[in-house]
Amino acid sequence: MNKKTLKKDFNDLRFLVARHVKLYFKDKQTFFMSLITPLILVALFATFLRSVYVDSLQMILGEIAAPKRLVNGFVAGWLISSILGTSAVTLAFCSQTIMVSDKVEKRVEDFLITPVKRSVLSLSYFIATVFSTLLVCLACLVLGLLYIAFSGWYLSVTDVLLALATLVLCTLFGALLAVIVETFLKSAGAASAVATLVSSLYGFVCGAYMPISQFSSSIQTFVGFVPGTYGTVLFRRCFLDGAIGELATYLPAEALKGVKDGFDYHFYFNGNLVPAPVCFLILGLTAIILAAVFLLVVKLKSKPKKD
């Protein structure tokens, strides 16, 4: 492959990525659908979840008079970790409906009539999904940090940087999963159904709506096999670490462990505690496997069809 060909492929890729991103943000219905999960979480939090978590934490504290700002900061961190843990995946599935729409409307065939390579076209959908998802999630992160600052700031610079790294990793995982699944969908209805299903149910699976510790043992085992769960757990670690460190000055060790276990700061698989580095490893290895599957799918799709 010569330099001229590489330059052309890069220019094609740049044009296609820009086109997909513009279409995603221009389609108000698709964009709103992609925000279903974070909007549901905010609505539930505003109506009753916040009071439930505040009461639960106060029950553990008992007679101990912890600062109200500490309680509010802890609960705010739990909400933001839930929103980011789910959005990185649900937004990716919704933004990928652009690819299915192009297939249904025969625009993919129009692209391939031109000298654009199928592999470049497939890669453009993936990059556009990563960019769109990450852009919206970064906006959620900034708003979340502002809300935590208003409620009670106990985060360190390391916590924020780790949250950012986790966000990038979760976005790559979600985008790869979405582009693989939706490559095989052939109708806009199927793509919309999958996106809606993921947006509605993923929050329950990864423990965003209620702590995983509240699930039955069989369901806890099941969610342990869902790689995205470890992303949510990592966000819990980032956003709750400072508040839990402050709670340690008020609570005895056993009560503090109850807080960590009850609010998913600790995650157990088959009765064994899963450390944060292992959570990163599981999510990272899953992303690598999905990347390999994606490349294989692109290679198979790029092969010329036999008459």
N, C-alpha and C positions, 0 to 999 in steps of 0.2 A: 504494500500500500504506500503510494507516494505522498509527498507533502501536500500536493494540490488536492488529492482525494480527501485527505484528513481535514484540510481546511474547509472543503465543501461540506463534509459530514458534520463538522462542528457548526457551521453556519446554518445548516438545515436543522440541527438539534436546537440551536438557540432560538430560531424562529418558531419552531413547533412548541417548545416549552413556553415561550411567551404567549403563544396563541392559546394553549390549554389553560394557563393560569388566568388569562383575561376572561375566557369563557366561563370558568368556574365562579369568579367573583361577579361577573355580569349576570349570571343566572341566579336571580334572587331566591327562587323556589328551592334550588339545589343547595344554595348557601345556607338558607334558613333551616332546611332539613338536616344539614350537617351540624347545626348547633342545638339539635333536640336534646342530646344528653346533657351538655352543660346547663342548658336552660331548665331542664327537669331538676337537676341537682340544686340549682339556685332557688327554684320555686319550693322544692321540698325543704331546703335548709331554712328559707325565710318563713315557711308556714309552721313546721314542727320539729324538723331534725335538729336545729340548733338548740332548742330548749331541751330536747331529749339528751343530747350529748353533754350539755352544761349540767343537767340534773345528774347524769351518770357520773360525771367527774366530781361533782359536789358530794355525791353519795360516798365515793371513795375517800374524799378528803375528810368527810365527817365533821368533826368539831374544829378541824384545822382551818384557820382563817387565812387562806391563800389569797393573794391580790386578785381582784376581779379582772384586771388587765391580763394576768397570767392565764386565767381560765378562758377568757375570750380569745387570746392569742393562740392557745392550744386548739380550740375548736375551729378557729379560722384556718389554721394550718391543715387541719383534717379536711376541711372543705376544699381547699385549693389543691391538695394532693389528690383528692377524688376527681376533681374536674380535669386536671392535667393527665391523670392516669387513664381516663377514658377517652378524652378528646383526641389524643395522639393516634388512636385506632379508629374511632368512629368518624372523625373528619377525613381520614384517608379513604375510607370506603365510600363516603359521599362524593369526594372530589373525583374518584375514579369513574363515576357514572358518565363523565365526559367521553371516556374511551368507548364505553358501550354505545353511547349515543352516536358516536362517529361510525361505529360498525353498522348500526341499524340504519342510519341515513346514508350509508354507502360512501361516506366521506373518506374512509380508510382506503377504499379502492381508488378514489380520486387522487389521494396522496401517492399511492403506489404506481399510478400511471406515470407520474413524474419520476425523475431520477432519485427520489428519496428512498433510502434503503429501509426495508421492513424492520431491521434491527435498530436503526436510528429512530424510527417512529415509535417502536415499543419502549425504547429507553427514554424517549421524550415524555411519554405518559408517566413513567415512574418518577423522573426528576420533577415534573410539574406537580405530581402528588406530594412529594417530599417538601417542595418549596411552599405550596399552598397550605399544607397542614402545619408546617413549622411556623409559617408566618402568623396564622391564626392562634396557634398555641403560644407563641411568644407574646402576642397581645394579651392572651389570658394570663400568662405568667406575670407580666408587668402589672395588670389590673389586680391580680392576686396578691402580689407583693405590696401594692398600695393598700389593699384591704387589710392585710396582716399588720402593716405599719400602723394603720388606724386602730386596729383591735388590740394589738399587743405584740411588739417586735422582739423576738428572741432568737432570730436567725443570725448566723455568722456568715462571713464572706464565703467560707468553705461550703456551707449549706446551700447557698445560692448557686455557686459554681457546680456543685454536684447535682442540683436540681436541673440546671441547664444541660449538663452532660446526659442525665437520665432522659430529659425531654428529647434530645437529638436521637438517642438510642431507641426510645419508644416510637418516635416518628418513623425511623428507618424500618423498624419491625412492622408497624402498622401499614406503611406504604407498600412494602414488599408483599405482605399478606394480601392486601387489597388488590394489587395489580395481578397477582397470580390467580386469585379467585375470580376476578371479573374478566380475566382474559377468556374464560370459558363461557361467559354469559353472552347470550345472543339477542336479548330483547331488553328494551328500556324498562319494561315492567319487572323483569327478573332482577335487573340491577337496582331498581328502586326498592324492591321487596327486600333484597339482601341488605342494602344500606339502612333501611328502616329497622330491620330485624336486629342488625348489629348495634345501631344507635339505641334501640330500646332495651336490649337484653345484656349488652356487654357490661353495663354498669353494675348489674347484679352479679355477674360472673366474677368480676375482679374485685368485688367488695367495695364499690364506690357508694352505693346507696345505704348499705349497712355493713358493719365490720364482719369480716370472714369468721372471726371467732364466735359469732352468733349463729353460724350455720351448723347443721348437723355434721357429725364426723365424716359421713359418706360424701357430703357435698364439699366439705373442706378438702378431702382427698382428691375429689374431681377437679376443683379449681387449682389444686397444686400442679395439675398437668397442663394448665393453661398458661403459656409463657407470659402473656400480658399481665397476669396477676403479680408477677415479680416486679414489673414496672411500677404498679401502684404501690407495692410495698416499699420500693426504693424512694418514691416520692414521700411516703409517710415518714421514712427515716430523715429525709432532708428537711421537711417542714415541721416535724414534731421534735427533732433532736434538742434544739435549744430550750423549748418549753419543758421538755421532760427533764433536762438537766437542772432547770430551775425548780421543778417540782420535787427533785431529789432532796432539796434543802428543807422541804416541809413533810415529806412522807417517809415512813420506814421502808426498808428494802422490799419487803413482801408486798406492801401496798403499791409501791412503784412498779413492781413486776406485774401486778394486776392491771395497772394502767397500760403498760406496754403490750401485754397480751390482749387486753380487751379492745384496744384501739388499733390493732394490727401493726404496731411498731415492730413487734415480733411476729414472725410468720413461721408456723410449724408444718412440716410435711411428714406425715406418718409418725407424728409424735416427736420429731426431731427439729430443733431450731435451725432455720435456714439463715446463715449470716449474710450481710449485705454484699460482700464480694462474690458470694455464690449466686446471689440474685442477678448481679451484673453479668456474671459468667453465663448463666442460663439464658438471659435475654440476648446477650451478644452472640452466643453460639447458635441460637435460634435464628437470629438475623442473618448469620453467615450461611446457614443451611437454606433459608428462604432465598437468599441471593443466588446460591448455586441452582436452586430449582428454577428461579426466574430466568437465569441465563440459559438453562437447558430448554425451557419453554420457548424463549426467543429464538434459540438455534433451530429447534424443530419447526417453529412457525416460519422461519426464514428459508427453509428448504423449498425449492421449486416443486410444485405439485406435478405429479406424473399424469399424463393424459390417459 
